[in-house]
């Protein structure tokens, strides 16, 4: 068995190691929803959370464009009915290009890093680039970005942000050998919106 971090656990872990995270709150009680509105405002994204829920979109576990308390309450009730739900994550909704980043341990190449088009249509687009982490350098990060159609029109500022995040992610993978798998999807404007980490057991 491997140890799986929920979205909140994964994002806290990454934030404490220098990654930019979109502010969000884990909520398991309906009575706490009004506090979230005061802290975040609208529009909001609300996502189901649970250790056994791997792909939120496959269980209709993501609701975007929440713009009122009534809508937030209704969304909360709907997501909490999903089997395995322990609560929800609520975040301010961002706009911008969505990208995915990931780490996966493979028998052939050791740890591999992925970068590509993110969001709910990731599997349909299949616009992803991979590199082995062992000999990863800055030029590899730039090449990966240039290979992705969705990244070809981003600004130089955003391209540089993505490059730095890829390099940071490689260093992270080298520093934490227990990480078996890491999924970040999406990354928007250099901020992690959703993440999941799987660790080898000690």
C-alpha distance (Angstrom), angle and dihedral (degrees) to the residues before:
residue distance angle dihedral
X1 . . .
X2 3.79 . .
X3 3.80 128.2 .
X4 3.82 114.3 -111.1
X5 3.80 124.0 -160.5
X6 3.79 118.0 -148.9
X7 3.79 118.2 -129.5
X8 3.82 93.0 -92.8
X9 3.81 92.7 47.6
X10 3.81 91.8 46.5
X11 3.79 93.9 48.1
X12 3.81 92.9 47.7
X13 3.82 89.5 49.3
X14 3.82 92.2 50.0
X15 3.81 94.0 43.4
X16 3.81 90.7 54.3
X17 3.81 87.8 54.7
X18 3.78 96.9 54.0
X19 3.81 104.8 -89.1
X20 3.81 120.0 134.5
X21 3.80 111.9 -115.4
X22 3.80 130.0 -171.3
X23 3.80 107.6 -116.7
X24 3.78 111.5 -103.9
X25 3.78 142.7 156.4
X26 3.79 133.3 -138.9
X27 3.81 111.6 -134.0
X28 3.79 127.9 -175.1
X29 3.83 99.8 164.0
X30 3.79 125.2 64.3
X31 3.80 91.9 -142.7
X32 3.83 89.6 67.6
X33 3.81 95.0 59.8
X34 3.81 96.4 90.3
X35 3.81 91.0 57.9
X36 3.80 89.3 57.3
X37 3.80 92.4 54.6
X38 3.80 90.3 53.7
X39 3.81 91.2 51.3
X40 3.82 100.3 40.1
X41 3.80 109.3 20.2
X42 3.82 119.3 -161.0
X43 3.02 150.9 -8.9
X44 3.79 99.1 43.6
X45 3.79 139.9 -178.0
X46 3.80 117.4 -143.2
X47 3.82 120.9 -164.9
X48 3.78 133.6 -176.5
X49 3.80 115.5 -113.9
X50 3.80 129.9 -157.7
X51 3.81 137.6 129.0
X52 3.81 92.5 -117.1
X53 3.82 95.2 47.6
X54 3.80 105.9 92.2
X55 3.81 103.9 162.5
X56 3.80 110.3 34.3
X57 3.80 94.8 -172.1
X58 3.81 91.9 57.2
X59 3.82 90.1 61.8
X60 3.84 94.5 39.8
X61 3.77 86.7 -108.5
X62 3.82 100.1 149.2
X63 3.81 125.0 75.3
X64 3.81 119.3 -177.1
X65 3.79 134.0 -173.4
X66 3.81 96.1 40.4
X67 3.81 104.4 170.4
X68 3.81 107.2 164.8
X69 3.78 140.8 41.2
X70 3.81 91.1 -114.1
X71 3.81 90.4 54.5
X72 3.81 91.4 46.2
X73 3.80 92.0 51.0
X74 3.81 92.5 48.0
X75 3.82 91.5 47.5
X76 3.80 91.4 49.3
X77 3.81 92.1 52.4
X78 3.81 91.9 47.9
X79 3.82 94.7 49.9
X80 3.80 94.2 45.3
X81 3.82 88.5 60.2
X82 3.82 91.1 63.1
X83 3.83 110.0 107.0
X84 3.80 110.6 -103.2
X85 3.82 95.3 20.7
X86 3.80 113.2 145.8
X87 3.80 94.5 172.6
X88 3.79 141.8 -48.2
X89 3.79 137.0 -89.2
X90 3.80 115.4 -133.0
X91 3.81 121.7 -163.6
X92 3.77 138.7 166.0
X93 3.81 108.1 -97.2
X94 3.80 115.2 -112.3
X95 3.79 129.0 -159.5
X96 3.79 125.1 -143.0
X97 3.80 142.8 78.2
X98 3.79 113.5 -34.8
X99 3.80 120.5 -137.7
X100 3.78 136.2 176.3
X101 3.79 128.7 -139.1
X102 3.75 127.5 -176.4
X103 3.77 149.6 166.6
X104 3.79 123.5 -146.6
X105 3.78 130.8 175.7
X106 3.81 111.6 -133.1
X107 3.83 131.2 -174.8
X108 3.82 92.2 -132.0
X109 3.81 103.9 46.1
X110 3.78 106.1 13.9
X111 3.80 112.4 -129.7
X112 3.81 114.9 5.3
X113 3.81 127.6 -165.6
X114 3.81 122.3 -144.7
X115 3.80 132.1 -161.0
X116 3.77 127.5 177.1
X117 3.77 152.0 114.2
X118 3.80 109.7 -33.1
X119 3.78 139.5 -166.8
X120 3.78 129.9 72.9
X121 3.83 94.2 -42.0
X122 3.81 96.2 56.3
X123 3.80 95.2 114.9
X124 3.81 92.7 47.5
X125 3.81 95.2 49.6
X126 3.82 96.3 45.5
X127 3.81 87.1 -164.8
X128 3.82 99.0 149.4
X129 3.81 135.9 132.9
X130 3.83 126.0 -156.3
X131 3.80 135.7 -161.4
X132 3.80 134.5 175.5
X133 3.79 110.9 -111.4
X134 3.82 97.2 -143.1
X135 3.81 96.4 83.5
X136 3.82 99.5 17.7
X137 3.81 115.9 151.9
X138 3.81 137.3 172.5
X139 3.82 92.0 -91.1
X140 3.82 88.9 58.1
X141 3.80 90.5 56.1
X142 3.81 91.4 50.8
X143 3.81 91.7 47.0
X144 3.80 91.7 51.0
X145 3.80 91.4 52.4
X146 3.83 91.9 48.3
X147 3.82 90.9 52.5
X148 3.82 94.4 59.3
X149 3.81 117.0 87.0
X150 3.81 93.4 -152.7
X151 3.82 90.4 54.6
X152 3.80 98.2 50.6
X153 3.81 94.9 87.6
X154 3.79 100.0 41.3
X155 3.79 118.5 118.7
X156 3.79 121.4 -97.4
X157 3.80 87.8 -111.2
X158 3.80 92.9 56.1
X159 3.81 92.2 42.3
X160 3.79 89.2 55.0
X161 3.82 90.9 48.0
X162 3.80 90.8 52.8
X163 3.81 91.4 47.5
X164 3.81 91.3 52.8
X165 3.81 91.5 47.6
X166 3.82 91.2 51.1
X167 3.81 90.8 50.9
X168 3.80 90.6 46.4
X169 3.80 90.2 49.5
X170 3.81 91.9 52.1
X171 3.80 90.7 50.5
X172 3.81 88.8 47.8
X173 3.83 91.1 52.8
X174 3.80 91.1 50.1
X175 3.79 92.7 47.8
X176 3.81 95.3 48.3
X177 3.81 108.8 45.0
X178 3.82 90.3 172.7
X179 3.82 89.4 72.6
X180 3.80 106.0 104.1
X181 3.79 97.5 170.7
X182 3.80 136.4 3.8
X183 3.80 125.6 -174.8
X184 3.80 123.2 -170.0
X185 3.80 113.4 -179.8
X186 2.88 121.4 -176.8
X187 3.77 116.3 19.8
X188 3.83 108.9 -178.5
X189 3.81 124.0 -175.5
X190 3.79 90.1 -14.9
X191 3.82 93.2 -53.4
X192 3.80 125.9 116.3
X193 3.80 109.9 -125.0
X194 3.81 99.0 175.5
X195 3.80 132.8 11.8
X196 3.79 141.6 170.8
X197 3.81 129.0 -170.7
X198 3.81 129.9 -164.4
X199 3.82 117.5 -165.2
X200 3.77 132.5 -163.3
X201 3.79 109.8 -115.5
X202 3.78 113.1 -110.7
